[in-house]
Amino acid sequence: MDPSSHRPDPSGDRSGPQQEAGSAVGAVSGPVPDGKPGDAVRQAGAGASDAAADAEQDEVVDWRSLPEPVRDRLAELAAEALGTLPAADVPRQLRPVARFAPAKRASSGASALLTGLRESARFRTAVVEWTRTHRPDALDPAAGFDTDPVGAAAAALLLGQPDAATRVRDVAQRTEDASLRSERDAALARVRKLETELAEAREELESARADVERARSERTDQLDKLRGRLRRQGQELREARDAAEQARRDAEQATGTRGGEAQRLADELVRERERADAERIRAERAVADAEAARRSAHEARAADEVRLRLLLDTLGGAADGLRRELALGETGTGAAPADTVGGVVGPASAAERVADADALGKLLRLPAVHLVVDGYNVTKTGYPDLPLVEQRSRLVGQLGALQARVGAEVTVVFDGAGVTSVPAANPRGVRVLFSDPGVLADDVIRDLVAAEPHGRPVIVATSDQEIVTAVRRSGAHAVPSDVLLARLGRT
């Protein structure tokens, strides 16, 4: 390579480190004792560039904390130049990188290339000379400042421009601004998605309310019809009694003179009484049917109200979680007037306790429900004669079948004391947890319930009364172990 091909144009308007580097290259003359003539030129240019940077740069740039775009641009230029530079201009640690494919140098050897540019003035000068020859547009810091601030900052660093630190800070600020804008856009997208889901949930709630109202109206109509039938039967019964009484009186009047007629009337009276008894039995049966229908309507209404209340709690919890995630305040400013009254304690809320497998099945069909199982409490209730390993395996298998059917989130917690090998996590879609040494599984269950957002339906399966009391105060539904086992037996 001809050293004169890397000298700056004497007629050009260059200043700063470029002019001094060019003067140093032009000052090299005479025989070169070692290496190629280009080596002496590069050494002289490197010395001139370092002297110019030390003399004119007002602020030292920390190469180790450069913005990622500037690092990538410097690594790109160094990688392109590395394959054509003489071995004498390449630092020892970069020689293995020079053997990489061109596309791999900038990615795999980026850190080594930047270290070479930072620590080796000779290598940096060689890269500058190569860039002047093959990519002169990349060494004009002012040419692309507005359109390509990254390239302008990289050029200023390579040439040792006094404003290199300023350009690097500008790129860092732009990069940070772009990252913040991206995060803001992602957050806005999440908000829009959650608003859409909330609107859909409200529509589903309105539909459910309409269904409940329609069912209530139908049951009310049925109850009115049964009541009307009961009134008619009661009227018929009273008429039958009146007829029987009238027949009895007629029979008593005709006893003395009309024995046969009296006997006939007596027989008729008996038949009327039997008919009246039959009517009374039918009336009582109708009353019992009406009462059963009323109880059925009441139970259905109570179940619908439970589902609606749990759905509203879930929606409220989702809204509260969204508000906390977005760091939004509550509606209005400050506390409400009633919140400022001192000397009172608010009521503590407690969730219901599930008493049968059917109620548990309804809870498991709620959206986003989380079932937490006290592992050994359930297994020692259902199959205490099995070894602990088989107890765990059997319970996890049954819970996996239940999870596949209802789609609920399922977590089972075992006491970790004495467990030498922990099985792989999430078998069959079930999260299996073991408490740490010295920590009770009861405490882990309480922490799991406390970690859930307010409003999400949580079911805890255990017969431990201390756990039941604690989780119900936290808003979770307690299910006895035998009820869960009965539900698992249906799966």
C-alpha positions, 0 to 999 in steps of 0.5 A: 500500500502506497503511504501517499495514498492515505495523506489528506489533500493539502488543498482541502480545508481540514483542521484539528487532528486530521491536519496534524495527522496529515502533516505527520504522515508528510514528514516521514521520509528517508529509508525505513529500517523495519517493516513496510513504508506504510508502517512508519506512516501509520506510526507517525499518523497515530502519534500525530492523532494522539497528540492532537487529541490530547491538545484539543479535546476538551473532555475525555470520552469513556470508551467503555460506556459508549452508546450501543449504536456508536459501539456498533458503528465503530465495530463495523468500520474496524471490522471492514478495515481489519481484513485489509490491514497489515499484520504490523498494524493489527494488535495481537488480540485482534489477529484471531478476529481478523481470520473471521468471516467479514460478517462475523467480525463486527458481531462476534469480535465487537468487544475486541475491536473496540478494545483495540481502537481504545488502547492502540493508537496505531490500529486506530490510525490505520482504521482512519486511513483505511476509512479515508480511502474506502469510506471517506463519507464516514469521516466527516463528523459534520456532514451527517450530524442531523441525518446520521448522528451515530456516524458523526459521533463515531467519526469524531471519536476516530478523529479525536474531535474536541466535540466527540464527547458532546456528540456521544452524549447526543447519541446517548440521549437520542437512544434513551429517548427512543427507548422511552418512546418504545416503552411508552408505546408498549404501555399504551398498547397494553392499556388499550388491550386491557380496556377492550377486555374490560369492555368485553367483560362488562358486556358479558356481565350485562348478558349474565344479568339479563339471563338471571332476570329472565330465569327469575321471571320464569320461576316467579310465573311458575310459583304464581301458577302453583299458588293459584292451583293450591287456592283452587284445591283449597276451595274444592276441599272446603266445598267437599267438607261443607257437602259432607257436613250437609249430608251428615245433617240430612242423614241425622234428620232422616234416621228415625223414619228412613233407615235405609235412606240414612244408611245410604246417606251414611255410606255417601258420607263415608265416600265424601269423607274419603274423597275429601281426604284424597283432596286434602292429600293432593292439596298437601302434595301441591303445597309441598311441590310449591315449597320445593319449587320456591326453594329451588328458585331461591337456591338457583338465585343464590348460585347466580348471585354468587357467580355475579359477585365473584365475576364483579370481584374479578373485574374489580381486582383486574382494574385495581391491578391495572391501576397499580401497574400504571401507577394511577391514583384513585378517582378524585384527590385525597381521602373521602370525608368518611375516611378521616373519622378516627377511632373506628375499625372497618369490617374484615371481609371473609370469603365463603367456605365451600361445603360440597363438590358441586359448589367447588365445581361452580367455583372452578369454572370461574374465569382466572380462578386459582386452586391452591392445594395443601398437598399432604393434608389432602393425601393423608385424608384420601390415601394415608396408607401409601408412601409419601412419594406415591401420595404426591404422584397420585395427587398430582396426577388427579390434579393434572386431569382436573386442570385439563378439564376446567383450565384453572391455575393449579398449585400444590404445596408440599412440606419440603422437610425430608424431601431429598429429590424434588421432581421436575416442575409443572407436571401435567400443567400443575405447579408443584412447590416444596417449602424450604428447610425450616419453612412450613407449607402452611406459611407458603400457602398463606404467602401464595394467597396474599400475593394474589391481586384483590378480587381474583377468585382463589380456592384453598383446599385444606382441612387445617383450621388455622389455614382456613381461618387465615385464607378466608380473611384474605378473601380466599374460598376454603374447601375441605380436603374430602370435598376436593377428593370427592371432586377429583373422583368425578374427573 
